[in-house]
Amino acid sequence: MAQALTLATDRKVLSGAFGGEFNFSGAGTDKEDLTHSLSGSLQGHLIDGKFLAKDLIGSVAGPLAKALPRGLASGKSDDGTTSLGKDLALSVSVDKGYAKLNAPIKVNLPEGQISLGGGFRLDGTLDLAGAITLAPTTVSALTNGKVSPREPIPVNLKIGGAAWKPVVTDMDLSAAVGSIAKQAATGALGRFFHRRKRAAAATLARRTEERRRKSQTTGSRRGQEALEGTLRSLAFSPTSG
């Protein structure tokens, strides 16, 4: 892929070591001709690859944070790069300057999963669509610990624009926002009732202890009175004899 993109730009878009096979043919000798006529295929593996133009996880996390209710989340920048994993399998078919992915790119990262299909034109224009699924730990960090979902949060999107300056479009945040906001409300309600339950338990324990102490005090006083009564009766009893 990196070799194909060099037809469009001298900027480095991908890094890593590619190992595999590629077979291309096309009419013309200059870049302009080849970007429209090149056909063929590429298949192999990208080792320790990186997409250098954008942090794709941040491209979703940032807008998602802004879309959530105020105060629930803090933003994340999409500046930076995207790891493509230790070993990314690639299979691309090229027809008259359009490179189509034969299978979606799937990258599993600690922050989430990237799954993208489609392709790109050899002039550098991206034509990708798929989903970026945020890991529960990413959502928890985004919401400063207010929400820790049990399941990952998927967001559908498209990626277009130039490969060296990609643009994320058609991002569907509605389901993600609804899920996170609902879990935040449920969590807040749960914490409220938990605090109420703890407070009620503490009150019950305090009242039980007060009753116990009162009972002990009453019992001691009655015992003392009984003893004093016994002593008085002995002291004033007439002696026989």
GUPA-868824 format. One line per 10 residues: number of its first residue (from 1); for each residue x, y, z of N, C-alpha, C. Coordinates in nm, 3 decimals. Atoms other than C-alpha are relative to their C-alpha. Layout:
<sites>
NUM = X:Y:Z:X:Y:Z:X:Y:Z; ...
</sites>
This chain:
<sites>
1 = 0.082:-0.120:0.000:0.000:0.000:0.000:0.085:0.125:0.000; -0.086:-0.117:-0.006:0.275:0.240:0.087:0.063:0.028:-0.136; -0.060:-0.018:0.131:0.439:0.176:-0.249:-0.101:0.059:-0.098; 0.101:-0.053:0.090:0.111:0.244:-0.429:-0.027:0.147:0.027; 0.029:-0.139:-0.035:0.056:0.568:-0.240:0.113:0.095:-0.039; -0.109:-0.087:0.043:0.396:0.698:-0.346:-0.026:0.060:-0.138; 0.038:-0.059:0.129:0.238:0.759:-0.686:-0.070:0.134:0.020; 0.078:-0.120:-0.024:0.024:1.029:-0.526:0.076:0.106:0.079; -0.067:-0.096:-0.086:0.257:1.191:-0.275:0.137:-0.050:0.043; -0.131:0.035:-0.054:0.612:1.200:-0.148:-0.005:-0.009:0.152
11 = 0.013:0.006:-0.145:0.480:1.224:0.208:-0.015:-0.145:0.045; 0.007:0.135:-0.053:0.516:0.917:0.423:-0.132:-0.017:0.075; 0.132:0.022:-0.057:0.169:0.785:0.509:0.000:-0.123:0.091; -0.009:0.124:-0.076:0.251:0.436:0.636:0.144:-0.030:0.037; -0.133:0.049:-0.036:0.546:0.293:0.825:-0.013:-0.148:0.034; -0.002:0.143:-0.028:0.647:-0.066:0.889:0.071:-0.075:-0.111; -0.068:0.085:0.098:0.799:-0.354:0.700:-0.102:-0.088:-0.070; 0.095:0.081:0.077:0.595:-0.510:0.419:0.071:-0.119:-0.061; -0.052:0.121:0.063:0.655:-0.865:0.311:-0.112:-0.069:-0.076; 0.105:0.064:0.077:0.457:-1.021:0.030:0.027:0.010:-0.149
21 = -0.011:-0.002:0.145:0.389:-1.024:-0.341:-0.089:0.109:-0.058; 0.085:-0.094:0.072:0.264:-0.757:-0.576:0.032:-0.007:-0.149; -0.014:0.010:0.144:0.208:-0.753:-0.947:-0.087:0.109:-0.063; 0.073:-0.112:0.057:0.112:-0.432:-1.130:0.041:0.020:-0.146; -0.030:-0.042:0.137:0.087:-0.317:-1.488:-0.090:0.117:-0.034; 0.080:-0.116:0.038:-0.036:0.001:-1.649:0.058:0.070:-0.120; -0.043:-0.075:0.118:-0.015:0.231:-1.948:0.055:0.135:0.042; -0.059:-0.130:-0.028:0.204:0.539:-1.945:0.126:-0.012:0.081; -0.128:0.000:-0.072:0.527:0.638:-1.782:0.003:0.099:0.115; -0.004:-0.097:-0.111:0.447:0.933:-1.556:-0.108:-0.034:0.103
31 = 0.090:0.028:-0.111:0.256:0.938:-1.227:-0.146:0.022:-0.038; 0.138:-0.034:0.036:-0.053:1.099:-1.373:-0.064:-0.113:-0.080; 0.054:0.111:0.080:-0.097:0.820:-1.627:-0.020:-0.125:0.085; 0.006:0.123:-0.078:-0.024:0.541:-1.380:-0.110:0.003:0.107; 0.104:-0.006:-0.103:-0.265:0.666:-1.113:-0.139:-0.031:-0.056; 0.129:0.030:0.061:-0.548:0.609:-1.362:-0.001:-0.132:-0.078; -0.003:0.119:0.085:-0.428:0.304:-1.552:0.052:-0.125:0.071; -0.066:0.112:-0.066:-0.246:0.084:-1.302:-0.102:-0.105:0.047; 0.083:0.111:-0.044:-0.400:-0.258:-1.236:0.091:-0.112:0.052; -0.080:0.111:-0.054:-0.285:-0.567:-1.051:-0.047:-0.040:0.138
41 = 0.037:0.049:-0.134:-0.277:-0.709:-0.700:0.118:0.010:0.095; -0.102:-0.003:-0.106:-0.090:-0.693:-0.372:-0.051:-0.089:0.113; 0.039:0.087:-0.110:-0.091:-0.952:-0.097:0.121:-0.025:0.088; -0.110:0.023:-0.092:0.119:-0.988:0.214:-0.032:0.045:0.140; 0.015:-0.039:-0.140:0.177:-0.868:0.568:0.080:0.127:0.028; -0.068:-0.120:-0.046:0.264:-0.531:0.719:0.038:-0.022:0.146; -0.051:0.029:-0.133:0.482:-0.582:1.025:0.029:0.131:0.074; -0.019:-0.120:-0.084:0.478:-0.322:1.306:-0.039:0.127:-0.076; 0.044:-0.112:0.082:0.280:-0.089:1.083:-0.063:0.112:0.080; 0.066:-0.118:-0.058:0.156:0.260:1.163:-0.060:0.084:-0.112
51 = 0.059:-0.102:0.086:-0.083:0.497:0.991:0.039:0.134:0.059; -0.067:-0.117:-0.055:0.103:0.824:1.031:-0.082:0.128:-0.004; 0.071:-0.125:0.024:-0.163:1.076:0.933:-0.101:0.037:0.108; 0.106:-0.030:-0.096:-0.415:1.048:1.217:-0.012:-0.110:0.105; 0.037:0.095:-0.104:-0.504:0.883:1.547:-0.148:-0.034:-0.020; 0.137:0.035:0.033:-0.818:0.698:1.436:-0.086:-0.022:0.124; 0.075:0.015:-0.125:-0.921:0.606:1.791:-0.039:0.138:0.054; 0.028:-0.136:-0.045:-0.893:0.973:1.887:-0.101:0.071:-0.088; 0.096:-0.060:0.093:-1.095:1.066:1.578:-0.144:-0.031:0.039; 0.133:0.035:-0.050:-1.391:0.889:1.738:-0.019:0.049:0.143
61 = 0.013:-0.033:-0.142:-1.322:0.951:2.107:-0.022:0.150:0.021; 0.015:-0.145:-0.016:-1.290:1.330:2.065:-0.142:0.048:-0.026; 0.139:-0.040:0.027:-1.627:1.392:1.892:-0.101:-0.065:0.094; 0.091:0.067:-0.092:-1.794:1.137:2.120:-0.004:0.074:0.133; -0.005:-0.074:-0.126:-1.678:1.326:2.429:-0.080:0.129:-0.009; 0.074:-0.125:0.018:-1.821:1.650:2.288:-0.151:-0.024:-0.012; 0.142:0.030:0.020:-2.153:1.480:2.204:-0.069:-0.047:0.127; 0.059:0.047:-0.125:-2.204:1.343:2.556:-0.049:0.117:0.084; 0.048:-0.107:-0.088:-2.392:1.542:2.823:0.116:0.074:0.065; -0.107:-0.086:-0.051:-2.189:1.831:2.957:0.051:-0.050:0.135
71 = -0.063:0.042:-0.125:-1.944:1.735:3.229:0.023:-0.149:0.013; -0.014:0.145:-0.011:-1.960:1.364:3.158:0.135:-0.049:-0.051; -0.124:0.049:0.062:-1.645:1.335:2.944:0.093:0.114:-0.033; -0.101:-0.096:0.044:-1.324:1.514:2.854:0.050:-0.042:-0.137; -0.035:0.026:0.139:-1.200:1.543:2.496:0.132:-0.072:-0.018; -0.125:0.067:0.038:-0.925:1.351:2.319:0.036:0.045:-0.140; -0.044:-0.050:0.131:-0.720:1.484:2.028:0.022:-0.116:-0.096; -0.028:0.102:0.102:-0.690:1.296:1.699:0.138:0.020:-0.062; -0.138:-0.017:0.046:-0.336:1.425:1.650:0.081:-0.124:0.037; -0.084:0.115:-0.029:-0.080:1.149:1.630:-0.011:-0.106:-0.107
81 = -0.003:0.111:0.095:-0.058:0.810:1.465:-0.090:-0.112:0.049; 0.080:0.117:-0.036:-0.249:0.482:1.463:0.083:-0.125:-0.021; -0.068:0.129:0.014:-0.082:0.152:1.534:-0.086:-0.094:-0.082; 0.070:0.100:0.080:-0.176:-0.116:1.281:0.033:-0.141:0.046; -0.026:0.131:-0.058:-0.065:-0.397:1.507:0.136:-0.057:-0.037; -0.129:0.065:0.024:0.228:-0.632:1.503:0.006:-0.065:-0.138; 0.002:0.074:0.128:0.118:-0.822:1.190:-0.137:0.019:-0.064; 0.126:-0.030:0.068:-0.150:-0.687:0.957:-0.002:-0.065:-0.137; 0.015:0.066:0.130:-0.263:-0.910:0.671:-0.067:0.095:-0.098; 0.054:-0.089:0.103:-0.329:-0.718:0.348:-0.021:-0.077:-0.129
91 = 0.028:0.057:0.132:-0.493:-0.824:0.025:-0.075:0.106:-0.079; 0.053:-0.113:0.076:-0.559:-0.558:-0.239:-0.004:-0.034:-0.148; 0.011:0.012:0.146:-0.684:-0.571:-0.596:-0.010:0.140:-0.059; -0.003:-0.132:0.061:-0.610:-0.271:-0.819:-0.056:-0.009:-0.142; 0.059:-0.002:0.134:-0.820:-0.188:-1.125:-0.011:0.145:-0.047; 0.000:-0.134:0.060:-0.752:0.124:-1.331:0.013:0.111:0.105; -0.032:-0.103:-0.097:-0.610:0.318:-1.041:-0.078:-0.004:0.129; 0.075:0.012:-0.125:-0.853:0.206:-0.770:0.042:-0.128:0.071; -0.046:0.114:-0.079:-0.718:-0.022:-0.498:-0.111:-0.041:0.097; 0.108:0.049:-0.084:-0.988:-0.232:-0.334:0.053:-0.104:0.097
101 = -0.037:0.099:-0.101:-0.936:-0.420:-0.009:-0.084:-0.126:-0.022; 0.073:0.125:0.019:-1.027:-0.783:-0.069:-0.065:-0.050:0.128; 0.056:0.031:-0.131:-1.094:-0.821:0.302:0.020:0.122:0.089; -0.015:-0.117:-0.087:-1.152:-0.556:0.569:0.129:-0.004:0.080; -0.113:-0.013:-0.091:-0.854:-0.429:0.762:-0.054:-0.010:0.142; 0.042:0.014:-0.140:-0.895:-0.542:1.124:0.121:0.009:0.090; -0.111:-0.024:-0.093:-0.670:-0.413:1.397:-0.055:0.001:0.142; 0.039:0.004:-0.141:-0.710:-0.503:1.765:0.106:0.070:0.084; -0.089:-0.079:-0.084:-0.557:-0.248:2.001:-0.055:0.005:0.142; 0.053:-0.014:-0.136:-0.583:-0.198:2.378:-0.110:0.105:0.009
111 = 0.099:-0.107:-0.004:-0.783:0.119:2.309:-0.130:-0.036:-0.071; 0.119:0.039:0.073:-1.027:-0.054:2.075:0.034:-0.078:-0.126; -0.018:0.075:0.124:-1.077:-0.232:1.745:-0.033:0.089:-0.119; 0.022:-0.071:0.125:-1.051:-0.085:1.395:-0.035:-0.102:-0.107; 0.041:0.088:0.108:-1.239:-0.254:1.112:-0.045:0.087:-0.117; 0.027:-0.087:0.114:-1.235:-0.083:0.772:0.006:-0.078:-0.130; 0.002:0.056:0.134:-1.330:-0.195:0.423:-0.001:0.111:-0.103; -0.002:-0.100:0.107:-1.340:-0.022:0.087:0.132:-0.001:-0.072; -0.128:-0.008:0.069:-1.021:0.102:-0.070:0.050:0.142:-0.010; -0.054:-0.135:0.023:-0.838:0.406:-0.206:0.042:0.011:-0.145
121 = -0.047:-0.026:0.136:-0.746:0.566:-0.532:0.150:0.028:0.003; -0.146:-0.017:0.001:-0.384:0.579:-0.636:0.043:0.146:-0.008; -0.035:-0.142:-0.014:-0.405:0.957:-0.642:0.004:0.041:0.146; -0.008:-0.026:-0.144:-0.419:0.927:-0.261:-0.134:0.020:0.068; 0.132:-0.022:-0.059:-0.795:0.966:-0.208:-0.050:-0.127:0.068; 0.049:0.114:-0.077:-0.926:0.738:0.065:-0.150:-0.021:-0.022; 0.141:0.037:0.017:-1.258:0.556:0.029:-0.027:-0.119:0.092; 0.010:0.104:-0.100:-1.290:0.360:0.352:-0.128:0.015:0.082; 0.119:-0.002:-0.085:-1.592:0.266:0.563:0.006:-0.119:0.094; -0.001:0.109:-0.096:-1.641:0.055:0.871:-0.037:0.049:0.138
131 = 0.032:-0.036:-0.138:-1.641:0.087:1.247:0.127:0.004:0.083; -0.103:-0.003:-0.103:-1.412:0.184:1.530:-0.072:-0.027:0.132; 0.066:0.044:-0.123:-1.509:0.008:1.851:0.089:0.032:0.119; -0.079:-0.044:-0.115:-1.391:0.172:2.172:-0.007:-0.103:0.112; -0.007:0.095:-0.110:-1.275:-0.058:2.450:-0.062:0.062:0.126; 0.055:-0.053:-0.125:-1.447:-0.025:2.791:0.098:0.088:0.077; -0.100:-0.080:-0.071:-1.121:0.106:2.939:0.015:0.138:-0.063; -0.009:-0.128:0.069:-1.112:0.381:2.674:-0.117:0.089:0.039; 0.119:-0.076:-0.039:-1.469:0.488:2.757:0.011:0.044:0.145; -0.018:-0.035:-0.141:-1.387:0.479:3.128:0.096:0.118:0.016
141 = -0.097:-0.111:-0.004:-1.083:0.704:3.073:-0.061:0.128:-0.054; 0.064:-0.115:0.064:-1.289:0.933:2.849:-0.097:0.069:0.095; 0.101:-0.054:-0.092:-1.557:0.977:3.118:0.056:0.018:0.141; -0.064:-0.017:-0.131:-1.305:1.006:3.402:-0.056:-0.097:0.104; 0.044:0.105:-0.092:-1.431:0.682:3.552:-0.148:0.000:0.031; 0.145:-0.005:-0.030:-1.799:0.780:3.555:-0.075:-0.115:-0.064; 0.065:0.111:0.071:-1.891:0.505:3.306:0.106:-0.103:-0.036; -0.087:0.113:0.037:-1.722:0.166:3.274:-0.088:-0.108:-0.062; 0.094:0.094:0.064:-1.929:-0.025:3.018:0.052:-0.142:0.002; -0.039:0.141:0.002:-1.933:-0.402:3.021:0.043:-0.045:-0.138
151 = -0.029:0.037:0.138:-1.918:-0.420:2.642:0.066:0.116:-0.074; -0.058:-0.107:0.082:-1.714:-0.225:2.381:-0.111:0.084:-0.066; 0.095:-0.094:0.060:-1.885:0.076:2.219:0.038:0.022:-0.147; -0.033:-0.016:0.142:-1.894:0.064:1.834:-0.052:0.132:-0.057; 0.040:-0.122:0.071:-1.912:0.373:1.612:0.026:-0.020:-0.148; -0.015:0.012:0.145:-1.975:0.349:1.237:0.046:0.132:-0.060; -0.053:-0.122:0.061:-1.795:0.594:1.010:0.053:-0.027:-0.140; -0.069:0.007:0.128:-1.635:0.667:0.676:0.125:0.087:0.010; -0.124:-0.078:0.003:-1.284:0.797:0.605:0.030:0.033:-0.145; -0.030:-0.046:0.135:-1.217:1.005:0.296:0.113:0.101:0.003
161 = -0.107:-0.098:0.009:-0.990:1.284:0.186:0.131:-0.060:-0.043; -0.133:0.048:0.038:-0.623:1.258:0.105:0.058:-0.088:0.111; -0.056:0.093:-0.097:-0.433:0.976:0.273:0.089:0.070:0.102; -0.089:-0.073:-0.091:-0.191:1.228:0.427:-0.077:0.104:0.082; 0.085:-0.091:-0.076:-0.481:1.444:0.554:-0.143:-0.054:-0.001; 0.130:0.067:0.009:-0.777:1.209:0.609:-0.110:0.077:0.073; 0.117:-0.065:-0.057:-1.126:1.330:0.691:-0.101:-0.109:0.040; 0.101:0.096:-0.048:-1.369:1.129:0.905:-0.138:0.061:-0.023; 0.134:-0.048:0.032:-1.729:1.162:0.784:-0.104:-0.104:0.039; 0.114:0.090:-0.024:-2.073:1.010:0.841:0.019:-0.080:0.129
171 = -0.020:0.067:-0.128:-1.984:0.929:1.201:-0.133:-0.007:0.074; 0.128:0.021:-0.068:-2.290:0.781:1.372:0.026:-0.020:0.149; -0.027:0.003:-0.144:-2.258:0.866:1.741:-0.124:-0.025:0.084; 0.125:0.003:-0.077:-2.623:0.834:1.839:-0.009:-0.121:0.093; 0.009:0.120:-0.084:-2.613:0.475:1.964:0.102:0.003:0.113; -0.105:-0.006:-0.102:-2.284:0.530:2.149:-0.035:0.100:0.109; 0.038:-0.103:-0.097:-2.406:0.850:2.315:-0.114:-0.050:0.088; 0.113:0.052:-0.076:-2.734:0.686:2.417:0.041:-0.106:0.100; -0.044:0.108:-0.088:-2.562:0.381:2.562:0.080:0.053:0.118; -0.085:-0.052:-0.107:-2.302:0.577:2.759:-0.081:0.086:0.096
181 = 0.082:-0.086:-0.086:-2.552:0.836:2.888:-0.092:-0.084:0.088; 0.089:0.087:-0.078:-2.790:0.559:2.999:0.078:-0.069:0.112; -0.080:0.066:-0.102:-2.513:0.375:3.179:0.047:0.098:0.107; -0.039:-0.102:-0.097:-2.400:0.700:3.341:-0.114:0.027:0.097; 0.117:-0.024:-0.085:-2.754:0.763:3.470:-0.026:-0.118:0.093; 0.021:0.120:-0.081:-2.790:0.405:3.589:0.105:-0.009:0.110; -0.108:0.003:-0.098:-2.453:0.425:3.762:-0.021:0.103:0.110; 0.025:-0.105:-0.099:-2.543:0.754:3.932:-0.113:-0.039:0.093; 0.114:0.044:-0.081:-2.877:0.612:4.048:0.042:-0.111:0.094; -0.048:0.109:-0.085:-2.706:0.300:4.174:0.085:0.051:0.115
191 = -0.083:-0.056:-0.108:-2.450:0.505:4.367:-0.086:0.073:0.103; 0.090:-0.071:-0.090:-2.734:0.717:4.514:-0.066:-0.097:0.097; 0.067:0.097:-0.085:-2.923:0.413:4.641:0.099:-0.074:0.089; -0.103:0.063:-0.082:-2.600:0.256:4.763:0.033:0.087:0.120; -0.028:-0.092:-0.110:-2.527:0.567:4.969:-0.117:0.001:0.098; 0.118:0.001:-0.087:-2.886:0.566:5.100:-0.002:-0.128:0.084; 0.001:0.127:-0.071:-2.856:0.199:5.193:0.104:-0.001:0.111; -0.106:-0.006:-0.100:-2.527:0.256:5.374:-0.039:0.092:0.115; 0.043:-0.094:-0.103:-2.671:0.556:5.559:-0.107:-0.063:0.088; 0.105:0.064:-0.077:-2.980:0.356:5.662:0.057:-0.108:0.091
201 = -0.063:0.105:-0.080:-2.763:0.067:5.781:0.075:0.061:0.119; -0.073:-0.067:-0.108:-2.547:0.307:5.984:-0.097:0.052:0.107; 0.100:-0.050:-0.093:-2.858:0.465:6.141:-0.058:-0.113:0.084; 0.053:0.115:-0.071:-3.001:0.125:6.230:0.099:-0.053:0.103; -0.102:0.049:-0.093:-2.673:0.016:6.387:0.014:0.093:0.120; -0.013:-0.098:-0.109:-2.653:0.338:6.590:-0.117:-0.011:0.097; 0.118:0.010:-0.086:-3.010:0.304:6.719:-0.001:-0.130:0.079; -0.009:0.128:-0.071:-2.956:-0.062:6.803:0.096:0.008:0.117; -0.098:-0.016:-0.106:-2.649:0.028:7.004:-0.054:0.087:0.113; 0.059:-0.087:-0.101:-2.837:0.308:7.181:-0.100:-0.076:0.086
211 = 0.096:0.080:-0.075:-3.117:0.066:7.277:0.070:-0.100:0.092; -0.074:0.096:-0.082:-2.863:-0.189:7.398:0.056:0.067:0.124; -0.058:-0.072:-0.114:-2.690:0.068:7.618:-0.109:0.043:0.098; 0.111:-0.042:-0.086:-3.022:0.197:7.748:-0.052:-0.117:0.081; 0.047:0.119:-0.068:-3.131:-0.155:7.830:0.095:-0.042:0.111; -0.099:0.034:-0.102:-2.806:-0.221:8.015:-0.010:0.094:0.119; 0.009:-0.100:-0.108:-2.842:0.104:8.211:-0.123:-0.025:0.086; 0.124:0.026:-0.073:-3.204:0.026:8.305:0.012:-0.124:0.086; -0.017:0.125:-0.075:-3.116:-0.329:8.408:0.090:0.019:0.120; -0.093:-0.025:-0.110:-2.826:-0.208:8.623:-0.069:0.078:0.111
221 = 0.069:-0.082:-0.099:-3.044:0.052:8.796:-0.101:-0.082:0.078; 0.098:0.085:-0.068:-3.317:-0.200:8.871:0.069:-0.099:0.093; -0.073:0.094:-0.084:-3.064:-0.447:9.006:0.051:0.067:0.127; -0.050:-0.073:-0.116:-2.913:-0.182:9.230:-0.113:0.031:0.098; 0.114:-0.030:-0.085:-3.255:-0.080:9.360:-0.045:-0.124:0.076; 0.040:0.125:-0.066:-3.341:-0.442:9.434:0.095:-0.035:0.112; -0.101:0.030:-0.101:-3.014:-0.489:9.621:-0.016:0.090:0.120; 0.016:-0.096:-0.110:-3.066:-0.174:9.824:-0.124:-0.035:0.082; 0.121:0.038:-0.072:-3.418:-0.290:9.910:0.023:-0.120:0.089; -0.030:0.121:-0.078:-3.291:-0.625:10.029:0.081:0.036:0.122
231 = -0.085:-0.041:-0.113:-3.027:-0.462:10.247:-0.080:0.075:0.105; 0.082:-0.076:-0.096:-3.281:-0.229:10.403:-0.089:-0.094:0.079; 0.089:0.094:-0.071:-3.514:-0.516:10.483:0.076:-0.082:0.103; -0.083:0.074:-0.096:-3.231:-0.708:10.650:0.037:0.086:0.119; -0.045:-0.089:-0.107:-3.123:-0.406:10.850:-0.111:0.026:0.099; 0.111:-0.037:-0.089:-3.469:-0.340:10.999:-0.085:-0.119:0.038; 0.077:0.119:-0.038:-3.591:-0.698:11.043:0.017:-0.026:0.149; -0.015:0.030:-0.146:-3.667:-0.787:11.415:0.074:-0.130:0.019; -0.077:0.120:-0.027:-3.432:-1.044:11.559:-0.080:-0.091:0.090; 0.072:0.098:-0.081:-3.573:-1.358:11.711:0.083:-0.039:0.121
241 = -0.076:0.056:-0.109:-3.476:-1.497:12.047:-0.021:0.053:0.126
</sites>
